[in-house]
Amino acid sequence: MDQIKQLQAPWLEAYGIKPWSREAWIIIAAQQLQMAITPQQVEEGRDKYWHTLSNNVVLYDGTQEFLASLQETGIPLVLMTSSDSICRVEEDHAVRYDPVYSEHYKRRRLKRLPLLYQALIIGDPIDKPDPRFFDKVFRAVAGLGAFPMDKILVVGDSERSDLQEPRQRGCRTLLVTEGEQI
């Protein structure tokens, strides 16, 4: 974590540490292997990582059927997802988080997924479980209709990050884990 902080030092004050920065991980791995790597190679490595992940996504069992039933009944789907913490790599290998760039990158990546949703909320620069993230989620929900909080179902795979705040706001919640049917 100290190495990641050093790489992100010039921008920590603005957005805090981005521990999931794949760019930082690639730089640290190259340093440990005593490999010279250019900023362009770091970003290409990041792009390969996310491209591979996006092209090999596996949805939980029952997800497609669940989503099809939502669509058939006209229930809107709001997809809420964490930031990928996409960063730009400077010539000195400093890692700069840019929330607009990061969100745009993830939006492009998510277009490849087999999901139909009416709104998409990405955690750039404020992420789950911060209540301000959920403020954005519920503003998007309100834009789709007048849904009472107790009629909103929030489905997530993390109790703390996905469900705790919506439950406190009066939503129904469903925790799913790999191997479970929804």
C-alpha positions in Angstrom: 0.0 0.0 0.0 2.9 2.3 0.7 4.2 1.8 -2.9 0.7 2.6 -4.3 0.6 5.8 -2.2 4.0 6.8 -3.5 2.9 6.4 -7.1 -0.3 8.3 -6.5 1.2 11.0 -4.1 0.8 14.1 -6.3 -3.0 13.4 -6.5 -3.9 11.8 -3.2 -5.2 15.0 -1.7 -7.9 15.4 -4.4 -9.4 11.9 -4.4 -7.6 9.7 -1.8 -5.8 6.5 -2.5 -7.0 4.2 -5.3 -5.8 0.8 -4.1 -7.4 -1.0 -7.0 -5.3 0.8 -9.6 -4.2 -1.9 -12.0 -1.7 0.7 -13.4 0.0 0.9 -9.9 0.0 -2.9 -9.6 1.7 -3.3 -13.0 4.4 -0.7 -12.2 5.1 -2.3 -8.8 5.3 -5.8 -10.4 7.7 -4.5 -13.0 9.9 -2.8 -10.3 10.0 -6.0 -8.3 11.0 -8.0 -11.4 13.6 -5.2 -12.2 11.9 -4.7 -15.6 12.0 -1.3 -17.4 8.5 -0.4 -18.5 7.2 2.7 -20.2 4.0 4.5 -19.2 2.5 3.4 -22.6 3.3 -0.2 -21.8 1.6 0.1 -18.4 -1.6 1.5 -19.9 -1.5 -1.2 -22.6 -1.2 -3.8 -19.9 -4.2 -2.3 -18.1 -6.2 -2.2 -21.3 -5.4 -5.9 -21.9 -6.4 -6.8 -18.4 -9.8 -5.0 -18.6 -10.4 -6.2 -22.2 -9.8 -9.8 -21.2 -12.0 -9.5 -18.1 -14.8 -7.9 -20.1 -14.7 -10.6 -22.8 -14.8 -13.4 -20.2 -17.4 -12.2 -17.8 -19.6 -14.9 -16.3 -22.9 -13.8 -14.8 -24.3 -15.6 -11.8 -26.6 -18.5 -12.5 -30.1 -17.3 -13.1 -29.1 -13.7 -13.8 -30.3 -13.7 -17.5 -33.7 -15.1 -16.5 -34.0 -12.6 -13.7 -33.2 -9.7 -16.0 -35.6 -11.0 -18.6 -38.4 -11.2 -16.1 -37.7 -7.5 -15.1 -37.9 -6.5 -18.8 -41.1 -8.5 -19.4 -42.8 -6.8 -16.5 -41.5 -3.3 -17.3 -39.5 -3.0 -14.1 -36.6 -0.7 -14.7 -33.0 -1.8 -14.0 -30.5 0.6 -12.6 -27.0 -0.8 -12.7 -24.8 0.5 -9.9 -21.1 -0.4 -10.1 -17.9 0.6 -8.4 -15.2 2.5 -10.0 -12.4 0.6 -11.8 -10.0 3.4 -10.6 -8.6 3.8 -14.1 -5.6 6.0 -14.0 -3.3 7.7 -16.4 0.4 7.0 -16.1 2.8 10.0 -16.3 6.3 10.0 -17.7 7.8 9.7 -14.2 5.4 6.7 -13.6 3.2 8.7 -11.2 -0.3 7.3 -11.4 -3.0 10.0 -11.8 -6.6 9.2 -11.2 -9.0 11.3 -13.4 -12.6 10.5 -12.4 -14.1 11.6 -15.8 -11.6 9.5 -17.7 -12.2 6.5 -15.4 -16.0 6.7 -15.7 -15.8 7.0 -19.5 -13.5 4.0 -19.6 -15.8 1.9 -17.6 -18.9 3.0 -19.6 -17.2 1.8 -22.8 -16.3 -1.5 -21.1 -19.8 -2.1 -19.8 -21.3 -1.7 -23.2 -19.9 -5.1 -24.0 -22.0 -6.8 -21.3 -25.2 -8.6 -22.2 -27.3 -6.3 -19.9 -30.1 -3.9 -20.7 -30.5 -1.2 -18.1 -32.2 2.1 -17.9 -29.6 3.9 -15.9 -26.0 3.3 -15.0 -24.3 4.8 -11.9 -20.5 4.4 -11.7 -18.5 5.1 -8.5 -16.3 7.9 -10.0 -15.2 9.8 -8.0 -17.5 8.8 -5.1 -17.9 5.1 -4.7 -19.9 2.6 -2.8 -20.6 2.4 0.2 -20.5 6.2 0.5 -24.1 7.6 1.0 -23.4 10.2 -1.7 -23.0 7.4 -4.2 -26.4 6.1 -3.3 -27.8 9.6 -3.6 -26.8 9.4 -7.3 -28.4 6.0 -7.6 -31.7 7.1 -6.1 -31.8 10.3 -8.1 -31.5 8.0 -11.2 -34.3 5.8 -9.9 -36.5 8.9 -9.3 -36.0 9.9 -12.9 -37.5 6.6 -14.0 -40.7 7.0 -11.9 -42.2 7.5 -8.5 -41.1 4.3 -6.7 -41.5 4.1 -3.0 -38.3 3.1 -1.3 -39.9 -0.1 0.1 -40.8 -1.2 -3.5 -37.1 -0.9 -4.6 -35.1 -4.1 -4.6 -31.4 -3.7 -4.5 -29.4 -6.8 -5.5 -25.7 -7.0 -4.7 -22.9 -9.3 -3.9 -21.5 -7.3 -1.0 -23.5 -6.7 2.2 -21.4 -3.7 3.2 -20.8 -2.0 -0.2 -24.1 -2.8 -2.0 -26.9 -3.4 0.5 -26.3 -1.7 3.9 -27.0 1.9 2.8 -30.1 1.1 0.6 -31.5 -1.0 3.5 -31.1 2.0 5.8 -33.0 4.0 3.3 -35.9 1.6 3.4 -35.2 -0.6 0.3 -35.6 -4.3 0.1 -32.2 -6.0 -0.5 -31.0 -9.3 -1.8 -27.5 -10.6 -1.2 -26.3 -13.0 -4.0 -23.2 -15.0 -3.9 -21.6 -17.2 -6.5 -23.5 -20.4 -7.0 -26.8 -19.0 -5.7 -29.9 -18.6 -7.8 -31.7 -15.3 -7.9 
